[in-house]
């Protein structure tokens, strides 16, 4: 079976690796201790502490598996120094042509996307719409709110 490559920035890779290590420690020590303490309370059939700890264990285990899969299939985006077109990992400043509003985003893979940190997914409407385009190009993007036209002002790292 062909490996599905997930392209990540170095920052995103490092952050996920730290999260994975943190969750493994939490699962091994904190959650295991909570389960042990809940078991000592007696009857497990009506033990909400035990149920809560087991549910937390399941959520953490699921996230660990997700992170392991991402990191095992990850390739760090290499910097080729070419800022002529929008690529994964680059910071792009856009201007909405109709409103004049300017915004700046880093284009990342869906696994790293976090709008609160200014990182949008390359799979998002804007991300898809501006990839491979150049500075000063006008790009028409279909967003959930309708069609919008953006001008690419700058491309950086």
mmCIF file of the C-alpha atoms, coordinates in Angstrom:
data_MODEL
# 
_entry.id   MODEL 
# 
loop_
_atom_site.group_PDB 
_atom_site.id 
_atom_site.type_symbol 
_atom_site.label_atom_id 
_atom_site.label_alt_id 
_atom_site.label_comp_id 
_atom_site.label_asym_id 
_atom_site.label_entity_id 
_atom_site.label_seq_id 
_atom_site.pdbx_PDB_ins_code 
_atom_site.Cartn_x 
_atom_site.Cartn_y 
_atom_site.Cartn_z 
_atom_site.occupancy 
_atom_site.B_iso_or_equiv 
_atom_site.pdbx_formal_charge 
_atom_site.auth_seq_id 
_atom_site.auth_comp_id 
_atom_site.auth_asym_id 
_atom_site.auth_atom_id 
_atom_site.pdbx_PDB_model_num 
ATOM 1   C CA . UNK A 1 1   ? 0.000   0.000  0.000  1.00 0.00 ? 1   UNK A CA 1 
ATOM 2   C CA . UNK A 1 2   ? 1.291   3.420  -0.943 1.00 0.00 ? 2   UNK A CA 1 
ATOM 3   C CA . UNK A 1 3   ? 2.189   5.716  1.927  1.00 0.00 ? 3   UNK A CA 1 
ATOM 4   C CA . UNK A 1 4   ? -0.008  8.807  2.175  1.00 0.00 ? 4   UNK A CA 1 
ATOM 5   C CA . UNK A 1 5   ? 2.399   11.688 2.652  1.00 0.00 ? 5   UNK A CA 1 
ATOM 6   C CA . UNK A 1 6   ? 1.342   14.493 4.970  1.00 0.00 ? 6   UNK A CA 1 
ATOM 7   C CA . UNK A 1 7   ? 3.370   17.657 4.437  1.00 0.00 ? 7   UNK A CA 1 
ATOM 8   C CA . UNK A 1 8   ? 4.026   19.610 7.622  1.00 0.00 ? 8   UNK A CA 1 
ATOM 9   C CA . UNK A 1 9   ? 6.041   22.652 8.554  1.00 0.00 ? 9   UNK A CA 1 
ATOM 10  C CA . UNK A 1 10  ? 8.932   21.988 10.942 1.00 0.00 ? 10  UNK A CA 1 
ATOM 11  C CA . UNK A 1 11  ? 7.037   23.977 13.572 1.00 0.00 ? 11  UNK A CA 1 
ATOM 12  C CA . UNK A 1 12  ? 3.916   21.857 13.113 1.00 0.00 ? 12  UNK A CA 1 
ATOM 13  C CA . UNK A 1 13  ? 5.890   18.615 13.220 1.00 0.00 ? 13  UNK A CA 1 
ATOM 14  C CA . UNK A 1 14  ? 7.647   19.657 16.433 1.00 0.00 ? 14  UNK A CA 1 
ATOM 15  C CA . UNK A 1 15  ? 4.385   20.762 18.037 1.00 0.00 ? 15  UNK A CA 1 
ATOM 16  C CA . UNK A 1 16  ? 2.671   17.453 17.247 1.00 0.00 ? 16  UNK A CA 1 
ATOM 17  C CA . UNK A 1 17  ? 5.662   15.494 18.518 1.00 0.00 ? 17  UNK A CA 1 
ATOM 18  C CA . UNK A 1 18  ? 5.544   17.415 21.825 1.00 0.00 ? 18  UNK A CA 1 
ATOM 19  C CA . UNK A 1 19  ? 1.797   16.851 22.086 1.00 0.00 ? 19  UNK A CA 1 
ATOM 20  C CA . UNK A 1 20  ? 2.302   13.122 21.485 1.00 0.00 ? 20  UNK A CA 1 
ATOM 21  C CA . UNK A 1 21  ? 4.937   12.841 24.211 1.00 0.00 ? 21  UNK A CA 1 
ATOM 22  C CA . UNK A 1 22  ? 2.782   14.842 26.614 1.00 0.00 ? 22  UNK A CA 1 
ATOM 23  C CA . UNK A 1 23  ? -0.284  12.673 25.965 1.00 0.00 ? 23  UNK A CA 1 
ATOM 24  C CA . UNK A 1 24  ? 1.702   9.456  26.381 1.00 0.00 ? 24  UNK A CA 1 
ATOM 25  C CA . UNK A 1 25  ? 2.956   10.638 29.777 1.00 0.00 ? 25  UNK A CA 1 
ATOM 26  C CA . UNK A 1 26  ? -0.545  11.736 30.773 1.00 0.00 ? 26  UNK A CA 1 
ATOM 27  C CA . UNK A 1 27  ? -1.985  8.377  29.725 1.00 0.00 ? 27  UNK A CA 1 
ATOM 28  C CA . UNK A 1 28  ? 0.708   6.383  31.494 1.00 0.00 ? 28  UNK A CA 1 
ATOM 29  C CA . UNK A 1 29  ? 0.704   8.259  34.787 1.00 0.00 ? 29  UNK A CA 1 
ATOM 30  C CA . UNK A 1 30  ? -2.195  10.631 35.361 1.00 0.00 ? 30  UNK A CA 1 
ATOM 31  C CA . UNK A 1 31  ? -5.007  8.648  33.779 1.00 0.00 ? 31  UNK A CA 1 
ATOM 32  C CA . UNK A 1 32  ? -3.690  5.313  35.053 1.00 0.00 ? 32  UNK A CA 1 
ATOM 33  C CA . UNK A 1 33  ? -3.641  6.772  38.567 1.00 0.00 ? 33  UNK A CA 1 
ATOM 34  C CA . UNK A 1 34  ? -7.196  8.128  38.212 1.00 0.00 ? 34  UNK A CA 1 
ATOM 35  C CA . UNK A 1 35  ? -8.424  4.719  37.069 1.00 0.00 ? 35  UNK A CA 1 
ATOM 36  C CA . UNK A 1 36  ? -6.633  3.017  39.930 1.00 0.00 ? 36  UNK A CA 1 
ATOM 37  C CA . UNK A 1 37  ? -8.133  5.432  42.483 1.00 0.00 ? 37  UNK A CA 1 
ATOM 38  C CA . UNK A 1 38  ? -11.603 5.046  40.981 1.00 0.00 ? 38  UNK A CA 1 
ATOM 39  C CA . UNK A 1 39  ? -11.333 1.250  41.169 1.00 0.00 ? 39  UNK A CA 1 
ATOM 40  C CA . UNK A 1 40  ? -10.519 1.502  44.852 1.00 0.00 ? 40  UNK A CA 1 
ATOM 41  C CA . UNK A 1 41  ? -13.860 3.223  45.419 1.00 0.00 ? 41  UNK A CA 1 
ATOM 42  C CA . UNK A 1 42  ? -15.624 -0.086 44.862 1.00 0.00 ? 42  UNK A CA 1 
ATOM 43  C CA . UNK A 1 43  ? -18.508 -1.056 42.592 1.00 0.00 ? 43  UNK A CA 1 
ATOM 44  C CA . UNK A 1 44  ? -17.538 -0.121 39.024 1.00 0.00 ? 44  UNK A CA 1 
ATOM 45  C CA . UNK A 1 45  ? -21.092 -0.365 37.681 1.00 0.00 ? 45  UNK A CA 1 
ATOM 46  C CA . UNK A 1 46  ? -22.088 2.940  39.308 1.00 0.00 ? 46  UNK A CA 1 
ATOM 47  C CA . UNK A 1 47  ? -18.720 4.622  39.584 1.00 0.00 ? 47  UNK A CA 1 
ATOM 48  C CA . UNK A 1 48  ? -18.783 7.889  37.630 1.00 0.00 ? 48  UNK A CA 1 
ATOM 49  C CA . UNK A 1 49  ? -15.122 8.656  38.426 1.00 0.00 ? 49  UNK A CA 1 
ATOM 50  C CA . UNK A 1 50  ? -14.141 5.365  36.848 1.00 0.00 ? 50  UNK A CA 1 
ATOM 51  C CA . UNK A 1 51  ? -16.328 5.976  33.774 1.00 0.00 ? 51  UNK A CA 1 
ATOM 52  C CA . UNK A 1 52  ? -14.944 9.482  33.365 1.00 0.00 ? 52  UNK A CA 1 
ATOM 53  C CA . UNK A 1 53  ? -11.343 8.287  33.647 1.00 0.00 ? 53  UNK A CA 1 
ATOM 54  C CA . UNK A 1 54  ? -11.956 5.469  31.147 1.00 0.00 ? 54  UNK A CA 1 
ATOM 55  C CA . UNK A 1 55  ? -13.579 7.923  28.706 1.00 0.00 ? 55  UNK A CA 1 
ATOM 56  C CA . UNK A 1 56  ? -10.610 10.280 29.056 1.00 0.00 ? 56  UNK A CA 1 
ATOM 57  C CA . UNK A 1 57  ? -8.288  7.335  28.494 1.00 0.00 ? 57  UNK A CA 1 
ATOM 58  C CA . UNK A 1 58  ? -10.161 6.534  25.270 1.00 0.00 ? 58  UNK A CA 1 
ATOM 59  C CA . UNK A 1 59  ? -9.999  10.129 24.002 1.00 0.00 ? 59  UNK A CA 1 
ATOM 60  C CA . UNK A 1 60  ? -6.280  10.389 24.725 1.00 0.00 ? 60  UNK A CA 1 
ATOM 61  C CA . UNK A 1 61  ? -5.569  6.989  23.176 1.00 0.00 ? 61  UNK A CA 1 
ATOM 62  C CA . UNK A 1 62  ? -7.480  8.016  20.046 1.00 0.00 ? 62  UNK A CA 1 
ATOM 63  C CA . UNK A 1 63  ? -5.542  11.292 19.750 1.00 0.00 ? 63  UNK A CA 1 
ATOM 64  C CA . UNK A 1 64  ? -2.243  9.420  20.286 1.00 0.00 ? 64  UNK A CA 1 
ATOM 65  C CA . UNK A 1 65  ? -3.072  7.063  17.409 1.00 0.00 ? 65  UNK A CA 1 
ATOM 66  C CA . UNK A 1 66  ? -4.016  10.013 15.203 1.00 0.00 ? 66  UNK A CA 1 
ATOM 67  C CA . UNK A 1 67  ? -0.770  11.840 16.003 1.00 0.00 ? 67  UNK A CA 1 
ATOM 68  C CA . UNK A 1 68  ? 1.304   8.687  15.435 1.00 0.00 ? 68  UNK A CA 1 
ATOM 69  C CA . UNK A 1 69  ? -0.271  8.200  12.021 1.00 0.00 ? 69  UNK A CA 1 
ATOM 70  C CA . UNK A 1 70  ? 0.345   11.834 11.047 1.00 0.00 ? 70  UNK A CA 1 
ATOM 71  C CA . UNK A 1 71  ? 3.956   11.825 12.264 1.00 0.00 ? 71  UNK A CA 1 
ATOM 72  C CA . UNK A 1 72  ? 4.716   8.441  10.677 1.00 0.00 ? 72  UNK A CA 1 
ATOM 73  C CA . UNK A 1 73  ? 3.518   9.743  7.311  1.00 0.00 ? 73  UNK A CA 1 
ATOM 74  C CA . UNK A 1 74  ? 4.889   13.261 7.658  1.00 0.00 ? 74  UNK A CA 1 
ATOM 75  C CA . UNK A 1 75  ? 7.410   14.931 5.447  1.00 0.00 ? 75  UNK A CA 1 
ATOM 76  C CA . UNK A 1 76  ? 8.769   18.313 6.420  1.00 0.00 ? 76  UNK A CA 1 
ATOM 77  C CA . UNK A 1 77  ? 8.178   20.972 3.807  1.00 0.00 ? 77  UNK A CA 1 
ATOM 78  C CA . UNK A 1 78  ? 11.534  21.860 2.346  1.00 0.00 ? 78  UNK A CA 1 
ATOM 79  C CA . UNK A 1 79  ? 12.345  25.473 1.689  1.00 0.00 ? 79  UNK A CA 1 
ATOM 80  C CA . UNK A 1 80  ? 13.455  25.873 -1.902 1.00 0.00 ? 80  UNK A CA 1 
ATOM 81  C CA . UNK A 1 81  ? 13.781  29.641 -1.461 1.00 0.00 ? 81  UNK A CA 1 
ATOM 82  C CA . UNK A 1 82  ? 11.397  30.340 -4.326 1.00 0.00 ? 82  UNK A CA 1 
ATOM 83  C CA . UNK A 1 83  ? 8.891   32.951 -3.193 1.00 0.00 ? 83  UNK A CA 1 
ATOM 84  C CA . UNK A 1 84  ? 7.416   33.499 -6.637 1.00 0.00 ? 84  UNK A CA 1 
ATOM 85  C CA . UNK A 1 85  ? 4.306   31.393 -5.977 1.00 0.00 ? 85  UNK A CA 1 
ATOM 86  C CA . UNK A 1 86  ? 2.168   30.524 -2.970 1.00 0.00 ? 86  UNK A CA 1 
ATOM 87  C CA . UNK A 1 87  ? 3.164   27.163 -1.492 1.00 0.00 ? 87  UNK A CA 1 
ATOM 88  C CA . UNK A 1 88  ? 2.557   25.155 1.660  1.00 0.00 ? 88  UNK A CA 1 
ATOM 89  C CA . UNK A 1 89  ? 4.267   26.743 4.647  1.00 0.00 ? 89  UNK A CA 1 
ATOM 90  C CA . UNK A 1 90  ? 4.391   30.246 3.180  1.00 0.00 ? 90  UNK A CA 1 
ATOM 91  C CA . UNK A 1 91  ? 2.863   33.366 4.707  1.00 0.00 ? 91  UNK A CA 1 
ATOM 92  C CA . UNK A 1 92  ? 0.584   35.210 2.324  1.00 0.00 ? 92  UNK A CA 1 
ATOM 93  C CA . UNK A 1 93  ? -0.910  38.664 2.661  1.00 0.00 ? 93  UNK A CA 1 
ATOM 94  C CA . UNK A 1 94  ? -4.207  39.085 0.852  1.00 0.00 ? 94  UNK A CA 1 
ATOM 95  C CA . UNK A 1 95  ? -6.540  41.955 0.210  1.00 0.00 ? 95  UNK A CA 1 
ATOM 96  C CA . UNK A 1 96  ? -10.227 41.485 -0.340 1.00 0.00 ? 96  UNK A CA 1 
ATOM 97  C CA . UNK A 1 97  ? -10.769 43.523 -3.504 1.00 0.00 ? 97  UNK A CA 1 
ATOM 98  C CA . UNK A 1 98  ? -14.352 44.463 -2.649 1.00 0.00 ? 98  UNK A CA 1 
ATOM 99  C CA . UNK A 1 99  ? -13.886 45.505 0.995  1.00 0.00 ? 99  UNK A CA 1 
ATOM 100 C CA . UNK A 1 100 ? -10.211 46.457 0.974  1.00 0.00 ? 100 UNK A CA 1 
ATOM 101 C CA . UNK A 1 101 ? -9.702  44.359 4.095  1.00 0.00 ? 101 UNK A CA 1 
ATOM 102 C CA . UNK A 1 102 ? -6.231  42.896 4.391  1.00 0.00 ? 102 UNK A CA 1 
ATOM 103 C CA . UNK A 1 103 ? -5.396  39.598 6.059  1.00 0.00 ? 103 UNK A CA 1 
ATOM 104 C CA . UNK A 1 104 ? -2.329  37.483 6.484  1.00 0.00 ? 104 UNK A CA 1 
ATOM 105 C CA . UNK A 1 105 ? -2.202  33.692 6.731  1.00 0.00 ? 105 UNK A CA 1 
ATOM 106 C CA . UNK A 1 106 ? 0.267   30.868 6.725  1.00 0.00 ? 106 UNK A CA 1 
ATOM 107 C CA . UNK A 1 107 ? -0.826  28.111 4.357  1.00 0.00 ? 107 UNK A CA 1 
ATOM 108 C CA . UNK A 1 108 ? -0.512  24.742 6.082  1.00 0.00 ? 108 UNK A CA 1 
ATOM 109 C CA . UNK A 1 109 ? -1.867  21.231 5.836  1.00 0.00 ? 109 UNK A CA 1 
ATOM 110 C CA . UNK A 1 110 ? -5.246  20.522 7.438  1.00 0.00 ? 110 UNK A CA 1 
ATOM 111 C CA . UNK A 1 111 ? -3.534  18.841 10.410 1.00 0.00 ? 111 UNK A CA 1 
ATOM 112 C CA . UNK A 1 112 ? -1.772  22.091 11.338 1.00 0.00 ? 112 UNK A CA 1 
ATOM 113 C CA . UNK A 1 113 ? -4.546  24.547 10.534 1.00 0.00 ? 113 UNK A CA 1 
ATOM 114 C CA . UNK A 1 114 ? -5.572  26.881 13.352 1.00 0.00 ? 114 UNK A CA 1 
ATOM 115 C CA . UNK A 1 115 ? -7.362  30.058 12.355 1.00 0.00 ? 115 UNK A CA 1 
ATOM 116 C CA . UNK A 1 116 ? -6.635  31.624 15.764 1.00 0.00 ? 116 UNK A CA 1 
ATOM 117 C CA . UNK A 1 117 ? -2.918  31.324 15.019 1.00 0.00 ? 117 UNK A CA 1 
ATOM 118 C CA . UNK A 1 118 ? -3.334  32.645 11.480 1.00 0.00 ? 118 UNK A CA 1 
ATOM 119 C CA . UNK A 1 119 ? -2.834  29.236 9.870  1.00 0.00 ? 119 UNK A CA 1 
ATOM 120 C CA . UNK A 1 120 ? -5.326  28.167 7.231  1.00 0.00 ? 120 UNK A CA 1 
ATOM 121 C CA . UNK A 1 121 ? -5.553  24.826 5.532  1.00 0.00 ? 121 UNK A CA 1 
ATOM 122 C CA . UNK A 1 122 ? -4.485  24.374 1.954  1.00 0.00 ? 122 UNK A CA 1 
ATOM 123 C CA . UNK A 1 123 ? -7.782  22.483 1.632  1.00 0.00 ? 123 UNK A CA 1 
ATOM 124 C CA . UNK A 1 124 ? -9.853  25.505 2.693  1.00 0.00 ? 124 UNK A CA 1 
ATOM 125 C CA . UNK A 1 125 ? -11.524 27.555 -0.044 1.00 0.00 ? 125 UNK A CA 1 
ATOM 126 C CA . UNK A 1 126 ? -8.999  30.402 0.278  1.00 0.00 ? 126 UNK A CA 1 
ATOM 127 C CA . UNK A 1 127 ? -6.049  28.041 0.687  1.00 0.00 ? 127 UNK A CA 1 
ATOM 128 C CA . UNK A 1 128 ? -7.013  26.049 -2.417 1.00 0.00 ? 128 UNK A CA 1 
ATOM 129 C CA . UNK A 1 129 ? -7.770  29.233 -4.304 1.00 0.00 ? 129 UNK A CA 1 
ATOM 130 C CA . UNK A 1 130 ? -4.408  30.939 -3.794 1.00 0.00 ? 130 UNK A CA 1 
ATOM 131 C CA . UNK A 1 131 ? -1.983  27.988 -3.967 1.00 0.00 ? 131 UNK A CA 1 
ATOM 132 C CA . UNK A 1 132 ? 0.441   28.293 -6.914 1.00 0.00 ? 132 UNK A CA 1 
ATOM 133 C CA . UNK A 1 133 ? -0.579  31.897 -7.629 1.00 0.00 ? 133 UNK A CA 1 
ATOM 134 C CA . UNK A 1 134 ? 1.822   34.866 -7.669 1.00 0.00 ? 134 UNK A CA 1 
ATOM 135 C CA . UNK A 1 135 ? 2.056   38.321 -6.107 1.00 0.00 ? 135 UNK A CA 1 
ATOM 136 C CA . UNK A 1 136 ? -0.347  40.867 -7.646 1.00 0.00 ? 136 UNK A CA 1 
ATOM 137 C CA . UNK A 1 137 ? -2.569  38.135 -9.082 1.00 0.00 ? 137 UNK A CA 1 
ATOM 138 C CA . UNK A 1 138 ? -6.301  38.384 -8.534 1.00 0.00 ? 138 UNK A CA 1 
ATOM 139 C CA . UNK A 1 139 ? -7.908  35.182 -7.359 1.00 0.00 ? 139 UNK A CA 1 
ATOM 140 C CA . UNK A 1 140 ? -11.622 34.478 -7.259 1.00 0.00 ? 140 UNK A CA 1 
ATOM 141 C CA . UNK A 1 141 ? -12.552 32.173 -4.391 1.00 0.00 ? 141 UNK A CA 1 
ATOM 142 C CA . UNK A 1 142 ? -15.852 30.547 -3.519 1.00 0.00 ? 142 UNK A CA 1 
ATOM 143 C CA . UNK A 1 143 ? -16.251 30.838 0.258  1.00 0.00 ? 143 UNK A CA 1 
ATOM 144 C CA . UNK A 1 144 ? -19.167 29.713 2.433  1.00 0.00 ? 144 UNK A CA 1 
ATOM 145 C CA . UNK A 1 145 ? -20.396 33.350 2.303  1.00 0.00 ? 145 UNK A CA 1 
ATOM 146 C CA . UNK A 1 146 ? -20.257 33.469 -1.508 1.00 0.00 ? 146 UNK A CA 1 
ATOM 147 C CA . UNK A 1 147 ? -17.727 34.452 -4.128 1.00 0.00 ? 147 UNK A CA 1 
ATOM 148 C CA . UNK A 1 148 ? -14.894 36.776 -3.124 1.00 0.00 ? 148 UNK A CA 1 
ATOM 149 C CA . UNK A 1 149 ? -11.991 38.242 -5.052 1.00 0.00 ? 149 UNK A CA 1 
ATOM 150 C CA . UNK A 1 150 ? -8.576  38.568 -3.429 1.00 0.00 ? 150 UNK A CA 1 
ATOM 151 C CA . UNK A 1 151 ? -5.358  40.183 -4.504 1.00 0.00 ? 151 UNK A CA 1 
ATOM 152 C CA . UNK A 1 152 ? -2.141  38.517 -3.381 1.00 0.00 ? 152 UNK A CA 1 
ATOM 153 C CA . UNK A 1 153 ? -0.043  41.332 -1.872 1.00 0.00 ? 153 UNK A CA 1 
ATOM 154 C CA . UNK A 1 154 ? 3.004   39.491 -0.544 1.00 0.00 ? 154 UNK A CA 1 
ATOM 155 C CA . UNK A 1 155 ? 4.427   35.998 -0.237 1.00 0.00 ? 155 UNK A CA 1 
ATOM 156 C CA . UNK A 1 156 ? 6.915   35.282 2.529  1.00 0.00 ? 156 UNK A CA 1 
ATOM 157 C CA . UNK A 1 157 ? 8.186   32.694 4.968  1.00 0.00 ? 157 UNK A CA 1 
# 
